[in-house]
Amino acid sequence: MANILIDGYNLIGIAHRDFEKARQDLIVQLDRYAGRKRHSITIVFDGWKNGQAAETHKRLGDVTVIYSSLGEKADSVIKNMLSSGAKPWIVVSSDREIYDFARKNYLVALKADEFAEKLGSTLNAIEHDQEEEPTEDEDCDPQRVRKRGNPNKLSREDKRKSEALKKL
């Protein structure tokens, strides 16, 4: 079981006419994913423009949904959660600031598109009632930047990321 912390609007993207429907659709997908994989998922959405006076937390199925308070961005809520060190999070965000913050705190950080690919393949497998296809081992990635040390060995960060991706 993994603890996954998601930057909500980062995963949804911006190409939507109805953000409320896009949020609800994503939450339903994450609930199905969490049910299949037995992961603990927390998703954080911005409430800084139209939010409540206080931060709100809701439990919808297997997903905890957090809306930041009015005047507060989701990024600050996510950073506070990561700083608390309460859980070994896998952080999903393509926001460079959040991504780097997670890595500096020795947490696994995934880009939104990396997680979306895992989410999509799992949901597709659920629809077709089958096991997910195994993913390629990331050790064989020819585009990986070579660094000092053994070129056949992943860095600690890459190894943590590879292990996290296998869990998902």
KEKE-3310 file (N, C-alpha, C; in steps of 0.2 Angstrom, whole numbers, plus 5000, padded with zeros to 4 digits):
npx = (5004:5003:5005:4998:4999:4991:4992:4979:4973:4983:4984:4972:4973:4971:4962:4947:4929:4920:4925:4921:4914:4925:4933:4925:4924:4937:4939:4931:4937:4950:4945:4941:4953:4960:4953:4955:4969:4972:4978:4981:4974:4976:4970:4973:4965:4965:4958:4959:4954:4940:4936:4932:4931:4939:4951:4945:4941:4936:4930:4928:4923:4937:4945:4953:4948:4955:4952:4960:4960:4951:4961:4972:4984:4984:4997:5004:4997:5000:5014:5015:5010:5019:5030:5027:5031:5023:5019:5026:5025:5020:5022:5012:5014:5016:5021:5035:5040:5034:5037:5051:5052:5047:5057:5068:5065:5067:5057:5047:5044:5032:5029:5013:5009:5015:5009:4996:4997:4998:4987:4977:4980:4977:4963:4958:4961:4953:4941:4941:4942:4954:4972:4984:4996:5013:5025:5038:5055:5063:5077:5082:5081:5085:5087:5091:5100:5118:5128:5141:5149:5144:5138:5128:5120:5106:5103:5100:5088:5082:5080:5071:5060:5058:5054:5043:5034:5033:5025:5013)
npy = (4994:5011:5028:5041:5057:5070:5084:5091:5100:5100:5087:5086:5096:5110:5110:5111:5113:5112:5113:5108:5096:5089:5088:5080:5068:5064:5061:5050:5041:5040:5034:5022:5017:5017:5008:4996:4995:4997:5008:5023:5038:5055:5070:5086:5102:5118:5132:5145:5156:5154:5147:5140:5148:5141:5128:5113:5096:5081:5065:5054:5039:5029:5040:5055:5071:5087:5104:5119:5134:5149:5161:5154:5143:5127:5122:5127:5120:5106:5107:5109:5097:5088:5092:5089:5076:5065:5054:5043:5049:5047:5059:5067:5078:5090:5102:5112:5117:5110:5097:5097:5101:5090:5080:5085:5083:5069:5061:5052:5058:5061:5065:5072:5067:5054:5047:5048:5039:5027:5027:5027:5014:5005:5008:5004:4991:4987:4989:4980:4969:4962:4958:4971:4976:4971:4984:4992:4989:5002:5003:5001:5012:5021:5035:5040:5051:5050:5048:5051:5036:5019:5015:5006:5006:5012:5029:5034:5041:5038:5025:5024:5030:5021:5010:5015:5017:5004:4999:5006)
npz = (5000:4996:5000:4993:4987:4979:4968:4963:4953:4944:4940:4933:4923:4911:4901:4901:4901:4911:4927:4939:4936:4930:4941:4949:4941:4941:4954:4956:4947:4954:4966:4961:4957:4969:4977:4969:4970:4984:4989:4999:4996:4994:4988:4983:4981:4974:4983:4984:4977:4976:4988:5004:5020:5029:5028:5020:5022:5015:5014:5001:4997:4995:4994:5000:5000:4999:5000:4999:5009:5007:4999:5001:4993:4985:4984:4995:5005:5002:5003:5017:5022:5017:5024:5037:5039:5042:5034:5022:5008:4991:4979:4967:4955:4943:4945:4946:4958:4969:4965:4966:4980:4986:4982:4988:5001:5002:4997:4985:4969:4957:4940:4934:4922:4922:4932:4928:4917:4923:4931:4921:4914:4924:4927:4914:4914:4925:4919:4909:4917:4921:4924:4926:4913:4914:4917:4908:4913:4921:4922:4909:4902:4889:4887:4899:4909:4910:4924:4936:4943:4944:4928:4926:4936:4945:4951:4969:4970:4957:4959:4970:4964:4954:4961:4967:4956:4952:4963:4961)
capx = (5000:5006:5002:4999:4997:4990:4991:4973:4972:4989:4983:4966:4975:4967:4957:4940:4924:4917:4930:4917:4913:4931:4935:4921:4926:4944:4939:4928:4943:4954:4942:4941:4960:4962:4949:4959:4976:4973:4982:4978:4975:4974:4970:4972:4963:4965:4952:4961:4950:4933:4936:4928:4935:4944:4952:4940:4943:4930:4931:4924:4925:4944:4949:4952:4949:4956:4951:4963:4955:4951:4967:4978:4985:4985:5004:5006:4994:5004:5021:5014:5009:5026:5035:5026:5034:5019:5018:5031:5021:5022:5019:5010:5013:5021:5023:5042:5041:5031:5041:5058:5051:5046:5063:5073:5063:5068:5050:5046:5040:5030:5025:5006:5008:5018:5004:4990:4997:4997:4980:4973:4981:4974:4956:4957:4961:4947:4935:4941:4942:4960:4977:4988:5002:5019:5028:5046:5060:5066:5084:5084:5079:5091:5087:5093:5107:5123:5131:5147:5148:5142:5133:5122:5116:5102:5104:5095:5082:5079:5078:5065:5055:5056:5051:5036:5031:5031:5019:5007)
capy = (5000:5017:5035:5045:5064:5073:5091:5090:5103:5098:5081:5087:5100:5116:5110:5108:5118:5112:5110:5104:5089:5086:5086:5074:5063:5062:5058:5044:5037:5039:5030:5015:5015:5015:5001:4990:4994:4997:5014:5028:5043:5062:5075:5093:5107:5126:5135:5152:5161:5153:5142:5142:5152:5137:5122:5108:5089:5077:5058:5051:5032:5028:5046:5061:5077:5093:5111:5124:5139:5156:5165:5149:5139:5120:5121:5127:5114:5101:5108:5108:5090:5085:5095:5086:5070:5060:5048:5042:5051:5048:5065:5068:5085:5093:5109:5111:5119:5105:5091:5098:5101:5083:5077:5088:5080:5062:5058:5050:5063:5059:5070:5071:5062:5047:5044:5047:5033:5021:5027:5024:5007:5001:5008:5000:4984:4986:4989:4973:4964:4958:4961:4976:4973:4974:4990:4990:4991:5009:5002:5000:5018:5024:5042:5042:5055:5046:5052:5047:5030:5013:5017:5001:5006:5018:5033:5032:5044:5035:5018:5025:5032:5015:5006:5018:5016:4997:4999:5009)
capz = (5000:4995:5002:4987:4988:4972:4966:4960:4946:4940:4936:4929:4917:4911:4895:4903:4902:4918:4932:4944:4933:4929:4948:4952:4937:4943:4961:4955:4945:4959:4971:4958:4957:4976:4978:4966:4972:4991:4991:5002:4991:4996:4983:4986:4976:4976:4985:4986:4974:4978:4993:5010:5025:5032:5024:5020:5021:5014:5012:4996:4995:4997:4993:5005:4996:5003:4997:5003:5011:5003:4999:5001:4987:4986:4985:5002:5009:5000:5007:5025:5023:5016:5029:5043:5039:5045:5030:5016:5002:4984:4977:4960:4953:4938:4947:4948:4965:4973:4963:4969:4987:4988:4981:4994:5008:5001:4995:4978:4966:4950:4936:4933:4916:4924:4936:4924:4913:4928:4933:4915:4913:4929:4925:4908:4916:4929:4914:4905:4922:4920:4927:4922:4910:4917:4914:4906:4919:4920:4921:4902:4899:4885:4888:4906:4909:4914:4930:4939:4946:4940:4923:4925:4943:4946:4957:4974:4968:4952:4962:4974:4959:4950:4966:4968:4950:4953:4968:4958)
cpx = (5004:5002:5003:4995:4997:4989:4985:4972:4978:4988:4977:4968:4970:4962:4950:4935:4921:4922:4927:4916:4920:4934:4932:4923:4933:4943:4936:4933:4948:4952:4942:4948:4962:4959:4953:4966:4977:4977:4978:4980:4972:4975:4969:4970:4964:4958:4953:4957:4942:4931:4932:4933:4941:4945:4947:4943:4936:4933:4926:4926:4932:4948:4948:4953:4950:4955:4955:4958:4956:4958:4973:4978:4986:4993:5006:5003:4998:5011:5020:5013:5015:5030:5034:5029:5030:5018:5024:5027:5024:5018:5018:5009:5018:5023:5030:5043:5039:5036:5048:5058:5051:5053:5068:5071:5063:5061:5050:5041:5038:5027:5018:5005:5010:5012:4998:4991:4996:4990:4975:4974:4977:4966:4954:4957:4955:4941:4935:4942:4948:4966:4981:4994:5008:5022:5035:5050:5063:5074:5086:5082:5085:5092:5089:5099:5112:5127:5137:5145:5146:5137:5127:5118:5112:5104:5099:5088:5078:5077:5072:5059:5053:5052:5044:5032:5028:5025:5012:5004)
cpy = (5006:5023:5039:5052:5068:5080:5090:5093:5102:5092:5082:5091:5106:5115:5107:5114:5118:5109:5106:5097:5086:5084:5080:5068:5060:5059:5051:5039:5035:5034:5023:5012:5013:5009:4995:4989:4995:5003:5019:5035:5050:5066:5082:5098:5114:5128:5143:5157:5160:5148:5145:5146:5148:5131:5117:5101:5085:5070:5055:5045:5031:5034:5051:5067:5083:5099:5116:5130:5145:5159:5160:5144:5132:5118:5122:5122:5108:5101:5106:5101:5086:5086:5091:5079:5064:5054:5048:5043:5049:5054:5065:5075:5087:5100:5108:5112:5113:5098:5092:5098:5094:5079:5079:5085:5072:5058:5057:5055:5061:5064:5068:5066:5055:5044:5043:5041:5027:5021:5024:5017:5003:5002:5004:4993:4982:4985:4982:4967:4959:4962:4966:4973:4976:4979:4988:4993:4997:5008:5003:5007:5021:5032:5045:5045:5051:5051:5048:5041:5024:5015:5012:5001:5013:5022:5032:5035:5040:5028:5019:5027:5025:5010:5008:5016:5008:4996:5001:5004)
cpz = (5000:4998:4996:4988:4981:4972:4961:4953:4942:4936:4931:4922:4917:4905:4897:4903:4908:4923:4937:4942:4932:4936:4950:4948:4939:4950:4960:4952:4950:4965:4968:4959:4964:4979:4975:4969:4980:4993:4995:4998:4994:4990:4985:4980:4979:4978:4986:4983:4976:4983:4999:5015:5028:5027:5025:5018:5020:5012:5008:4994:4999:4996:4998:5000:5000:4998:5001:5004:5007:5004:5000:4995:4989:4987:4992:5007:5008:5004:5014:5026:5022:5022:5036:5044:5042:5041:5024:5010:4996:4981:4970:4959:4948:4939:4949:4955:4970:4971:4967:4977:4990:4988:4987:5000:5007:5000:4987:4975:4959:4946:4935:4927:4917:4928:4932:4919:4917:4930:4927:4913:4918:4928:4919:4910:4921:4924:4910:4910:4921:4924:4923:4919:4913:4913:4912:4912:4917:4920:4914:4899:4895:4886:4895:4906:4913:4919:4932:4943:4941:4935:4923:4932:4943:4952:4963:4972:4962:4954:4966:4969:4956:4955:4967:4962:4950:4957:4965:4953)
residu = (MET:ALA:ASN:ILE:LEU:ILE:ASP:GLY:TYR:ASN:LEU:ILE:GLY:ILE:ALA:HIS:ARG:ASP:PHE:GLU:LYS:ALA:ARG:GLN:ASP:LEU:ILE:VAL:GLN:LEU:ASP:ARG:TYR:ALA:GLY:ARG:LYS:ARG:HIS:SER:ILE:THR:ILE:VAL:PHE:ASP:GLY:TRP:LYS:ASN:GLY:GLN:ALA:ALA:GLU:THR:HIS:LYS:ARG:LEU:GLY:ASP:VAL:THR:VAL:ILE:TYR:SER:SER:LEU:GLY:GLU:LYS:ALA:ASP:SER:VAL:ILE:LYS:ASN:MET:LEU:SER:SER:GLY:ALA:LYS:PRO:TRP:ILE:VAL:VAL:SER:SER:ASP:ARG:GLU:ILE:TYR:ASP:PHE:ALA:ARG:LYS:ASN:TYR:LEU:VAL:ALA:LEU:LYS:ALA:ASP:GLU:PHE:ALA:GLU:LYS:LEU:GLY:SER:THR:LEU:ASN:ALA:ILE:GLU:HIS:ASP:GLN:GLU:GLU:GLU:PRO:THR:GLU:ASP:GLU:ASP:CYS:ASP:PRO:GLN:ARG:VAL:ARG:LYS:ARG:GLY:ASN:PRO:ASN:LYS:LEU:SER:ARG:GLU:ASP:LYS:ARG:LYS:SER:GLU:ALA:LEU:LYS:LYS:LEU)
# end
